[in-house]
Amino acid sequence: MEWEKELSTYLGCPIEVWIEDHSGEEQTKPKQYSSLFRIKISDDPKYLQFYLNPAQFLSVPIFDENLTKLVKSDGRYHFVSHDLKGKLTYWIFFGNSLVK
């Protein structure tokens, strides 16, 4: 999938980021950001960079369509990537916050 093109719809949109740890470590809570500044495939095309501002980004590994996808649930879209080797799941929620 052409992730840069597909996700460009969400530029400027508020986002929420959660990295779920499946190794048994203490879980973090989702973190809100005021907007998605930029999306870019990294120099290593196995990663997608979600820019939170001009200088700060989260690099998320991308895999085949079974492990990395754009999903709609509860009327809200989110990008999810399951890193089985790293025992992490990356969640990027677009739009209105899930965290109260």
Phi, psi and omega per residue, in radians:
M1 nan 2.569 3.080
E2 -1.504 1.505 -2.998
W3 -1.086 -0.720 3.139
E4 -1.004 -0.820 -3.125
K5 -1.194 -0.797 -3.092
E6 -1.089 -0.708 -3.060
L7 -1.590 -0.108 -3.126
S8 -1.069 -0.383 3.067
T9 -0.973 -0.502 -3.019
Y10 -1.679 0.073 3.090
L11 -1.050 2.346 -3.112
G12 1.470 -0.108 -3.108
C13 -1.493 2.502 3.014
P14 -1.062 2.523 3.110
I15 -2.324 2.818 3.064
E16 -2.288 2.307 -3.068
V17 -2.050 2.322 3.044
W18 -2.433 2.273 3.039
I19 -1.928 1.903 -3.103
E20 -1.525 2.212 -3.096
D21 -1.760 2.107 -3.118
H22 -1.736 0.184 -3.098
S23 -1.575 -0.008 3.141
G24 1.710 -0.024 3.089
E25 -1.240 2.855 3.100
E26 -1.091 2.354 -3.096
Q27 -1.342 2.543 3.004
T28 -1.562 2.963 3.063
K29 -1.809 2.695 3.072
P30 -1.017 2.517 3.129
K31 -2.048 2.330 -3.115
Q32 -1.593 2.540 3.034
Y33 -2.296 2.518 -3.025
S34 -1.151 -0.539 3.099
S35 -2.866 2.746 3.031
L36 -1.531 2.000 -3.030
F37 -1.399 -0.751 -3.049
R38 -2.813 2.691 3.026
I39 -2.243 2.319 -3.075
K40 -2.611 2.406 2.972
I41 -1.282 2.320 -3.110
S42 -1.259 3.018 3.092
D43 -1.026 -0.595 2.987
D44 -1.564 1.866 -3.000
P45 -1.148 0.163 3.089
K46 -1.565 0.050 -3.091
Y47 -2.318 2.527 3.070
L48 -1.994 2.251 -3.104
Q49 -1.758 2.131 3.075
F50 -1.767 1.873 -3.116
Y51 -1.431 2.205 3.128
L52 -1.604 -0.366 3.038
N53 -2.808 -3.115 -3.068
P54 -1.045 -0.422 -3.049
A55 -2.006 -0.290 -3.035
Q56 -1.971 2.273 3.112
F57 -2.485 2.788 3.021
L58 -1.874 2.190 3.125
S59 -1.700 2.099 -3.062
V60 -2.021 2.236 3.094
P61 -1.171 2.492 3.086
I62 -2.043 2.467 -3.074
F63 -2.241 -2.852 3.117
D64 -1.248 3.081 -3.036
E65 -1.160 -0.228 3.075
N66 -1.372 -0.477 -3.063
L67 -1.906 -0.404 -3.139
T68 -2.225 2.152 -3.090
K69 -2.776 2.884 3.015
L70 -1.816 2.188 -3.010
V71 -2.223 2.559 3.019
K72 -1.987 2.169 3.041
S73 -2.518 2.518 -3.089
D74 0.903 0.631 3.100
G75 1.272 0.220 -3.084
R76 -2.279 2.385 3.118
Y77 -1.532 2.548 2.995
H78 -2.570 2.616 3.064
F79 -1.699 2.340 3.119
V80 -2.372 2.412 3.099
S81 -2.389 2.127 -3.107
H82 -1.706 1.952 3.095
D83 -1.677 1.622 -3.067
L84 -1.141 -0.712 -3.140
K85 -1.137 -0.751 -3.135
G86 -1.430 -0.113 -3.107
K87 0.986 0.728 3.135
L88 -2.291 2.588 2.968
T89 -2.157 2.221 -3.135
Y90 -1.735 2.196 3.123
W91 -2.076 2.198 3.024
I92 -2.145 1.944 -3.137
F93 -1.719 2.388 -3.111
F94 -1.881 2.410 3.056
G95 1.670 -2.581 -3.052
N96 -1.031 2.545 -3.041
S97 -1.230 2.528 2.972
L98 -1.584 -0.437 -3.105
V99 -1.443 2.272 3.114
K100 -1.769 nan nan
